[in-house]
């Protein structure tokens, strides 16, 4: 094995050890978690994909070492598109809030979060402004930098919106950062 390959294997092993190292248990009942999110967004009205970007904030209150009450607020903009019939679909701005529950497996330095919630979005386009009830399910991973600071990725946050008499679904993928207030 060449020296470069041995160095690569050693670096990969060291990274795996650091990522899998047990962390001081961070989740406690009564803790507050606050964070920010930046993401790419996709919206799928019937027959078309609209792509865009957005940002948001999230907060959670720990009920136990694994469960938290969660709330988030976000804004996203999606670009205009053309549907399968060649008809234009206008750009949209979505601003909304969701409340729900989060389950976190807080044992290692990399912490998976599973979140489910319900809320509403205000959807604006040149056709006007509408209110859309929503349900969401999300999966994210955070890496503990310290006991109070984490950075991570939003692996996927899927949402169903009831908009103009039809189910519209969307998904976000992005980055997140969190701070735990003890």
C-alpha positions as CSV (number, residue, x, y, z in Angstrom):
1,X,0.0,0.0,0.0
2,X,1.4,3.4,-1.0
3,X,2.1,6.1,1.6
4,X,-0.7,8.3,0.2
5,X,-3.2,5.5,0.5
6,X,-2.1,4.7,4.1
7,X,-2.5,8.3,5.0
8,X,-6.0,8.4,3.5
9,X,-7.0,5.2,5.4
10,X,-5.6,6.6,8.7
11,X,-7.5,9.9,8.1
12,X,-10.7,8.1,7.4
13,X,-10.3,6.0,10.5
14,X,-9.6,9.0,12.7
15,X,-12.6,10.8,11.3
16,X,-14.8,7.8,12.1
17,X,-13.5,7.5,15.6
18,X,-14.2,11.3,16.3
19,X,-17.7,11.1,14.8
20,X,-18.6,7.9,16.7
21,X,-17.1,8.9,20.0
22,X,-19.7,9.0,22.8
23,X,-20.7,12.5,23.6
24,X,-21.6,13.9,27.0
25,X,-25.4,13.4,27.1
26,X,-26.7,16.7,25.8
27,X,-30.4,16.2,25.8
28,X,-32.1,17.0,29.1
29,X,-35.7,17.7,30.1
30,X,-36.2,21.4,30.4
31,X,-33.5,22.5,28.0
32,X,-34.1,24.9,25.2
33,X,-32.6,24.5,21.7
34,X,-32.5,27.4,19.2
35,X,-31.2,27.3,15.7
36,X,-31.1,28.6,12.1
37,X,-31.5,26.8,8.8
38,X,-30.6,27.6,5.2
39,X,-31.9,25.2,2.5
40,X,-32.7,24.4,-1.1
41,X,-36.4,23.9,-1.7
42,X,-38.5,22.0,-4.2
43,X,-42.2,22.4,-4.6
44,X,-44.3,19.9,-6.6
45,X,-47.7,21.2,-7.7
46,X,-49.4,18.7,-10.0
47,X,-47.4,18.3,-13.1
48,X,-44.4,20.5,-12.4
49,X,-41.3,20.9,-10.2
50,X,-40.5,24.4,-8.9
51,X,-37.0,24.9,-7.4
52,X,-35.9,27.6,-5.0
53,X,-34.2,28.4,-1.7
54,X,-35.2,29.5,1.8
55,X,-34.2,30.1,5.4
56,X,-35.7,29.5,8.8
57,X,-35.4,29.3,12.5
58,X,-36.2,26.5,14.9
59,X,-36.7,26.1,18.6
60,X,-37.4,23.1,20.9
61,X,-38.1,22.5,24.5
62,X,-36.9,19.2,26.0
63,X,-39.6,17.0,27.5
64,X,-37.1,14.1,28.2
65,X,-33.7,13.0,27.0
66,X,-35.2,11.9,23.7
67,X,-38.4,13.9,23.1
68,X,-38.9,17.6,22.6
69,X,-41.7,20.0,21.7
70,X,-40.6,21.7,18.5
71,X,-41.6,24.8,16.5
72,X,-40.2,26.3,13.3
73,X,-40.8,29.3,11.1
74,X,-39.4,29.5,7.6
75,X,-39.6,31.4,4.3
76,X,-38.8,30.0,0.8
77,X,-39.1,31.3,-2.7
78,X,-39.5,29.0,-5.7
79,X,-38.9,30.0,-9.3
80,X,-41.4,30.0,-12.1
81,X,-41.7,26.9,-14.2
82,X,-43.6,25.3,-17.0
83,X,-46.0,22.3,-16.4
84,X,-46.3,19.2,-18.6
85,X,-48.9,20.9,-20.8
86,X,-46.5,23.8,-21.5
87,X,-48.5,26.2,-19.3
88,X,-46.5,28.6,-17.1
89,X,-46.6,28.2,-13.3
90,X,-45.8,31.4,-11.5
91,X,-43.1,31.9,-8.9
92,X,-44.2,31.6,-5.3
93,X,-43.2,32.8,-1.9
94,X,-44.1,30.6,1.1
95,X,-43.9,31.8,4.7
96,X,-45.1,29.5,7.5
97,X,-44.9,28.1,10.9
98,X,-45.1,24.5,12.1
99,X,-45.3,22.9,15.6
100,X,-44.7,19.3,16.5
101,X,-42.5,16.8,18.2
102,X,-38.9,15.8,17.8
103,X,-37.2,12.5,18.7
104,X,-33.4,12.7,19.1
105,X,-31.0,9.8,19.6
106,X,-28.4,11.8,21.5
107,X,-25.8,9.2,22.3
108,X,-22.9,9.9,19.9
109,X,-21.4,13.1,18.5
110,X,-23.6,12.8,15.5
111,X,-27.2,13.1,16.6
112,X,-30.1,12.1,14.3
113,X,-33.4,14.1,14.7
114,X,-36.8,12.9,13.5
115,X,-39.4,15.7,13.5
116,X,-43.1,15.6,12.7
117,X,-45.5,18.5,12.9
118,X,-48.4,20.4,11.5
119,X,-48.9,24.1,10.7
120,X,-49.8,26.5,8.0
121,X,-48.1,28.5,5.2
122,X,-49.0,31.8,3.6
123,X,-48.4,31.3,-0.1
124,X,-48.0,34.4,-2.3
125,X,-47.9,34.6,-6.1
126,X,-49.2,36.9,-8.8
127,X,-52.5,35.0,-8.4
128,X,-52.8,36.4,-4.9
129,X,-52.2,35.3,-1.3
130,X,-53.6,32.1,0.1
131,X,-53.4,30.2,3.4
132,X,-52.4,26.5,3.1
133,X,-52.6,24.0,6.0
134,X,-49.5,21.8,6.1
135,X,-48.1,18.6,7.6
136,X,-44.3,18.0,7.8
137,X,-41.9,15.1,8.4
138,X,-38.1,15.8,8.7
139,X,-34.8,14.0,9.3
140,X,-31.6,15.8,10.2
141,X,-28.2,15.1,11.6
142,X,-26.2,17.4,13.9
143,X,-22.6,17.2,14.8
144,X,-21.8,18.3,18.4
145,X,-19.0,20.8,18.4
146,X,-19.4,21.4,22.1
147,X,-22.1,20.5,24.6
148,X,-24.0,23.6,23.6
149,X,-23.2,24.1,19.9
150,X,-24.0,21.9,17.0
151,X,-23.9,22.1,13.2
152,X,-25.6,19.8,10.8
153,X,-27.5,18.9,7.7
154,X,-31.2,18.7,7.0
155,X,-31.3,15.4,5.1
156,X,-34.9,16.0,4.0
157,X,-38.0,17.8,5.3
158,X,-41.1,16.7,3.4
159,X,-44.3,18.7,3.5
160,X,-47.8,18.3,2.2
161,X,-49.7,21.5,1.6
162,X,-53.4,21.8,0.8
163,X,-53.3,24.6,-1.8
164,X,-56.1,25.7,-4.2
165,X,-58.0,22.4,-3.6
166,X,-55.1,20.1,-4.3
167,X,-52.3,18.4,-2.4
168,X,-49.0,20.0,-3.2
169,X,-45.8,18.5,-1.7
170,X,-42.4,19.9,-1.2
171,X,-39.0,18.9,0.2
172,X,-36.1,20.9,1.6
173,X,-32.4,19.9,1.9
174,X,-29.9,22.1,3.7
175,X,-27.6,23.2,6.5
176,X,-28.5,24.0,10.1
177,X,-26.8,25.2,13.3
178,X,-28.2,24.9,16.9
179,X,-27.4,26.3,20.3
180,X,-28.6,24.6,23.5
181,X,-29.5,26.9,26.4
182,X,-29.2,24.9,29.7
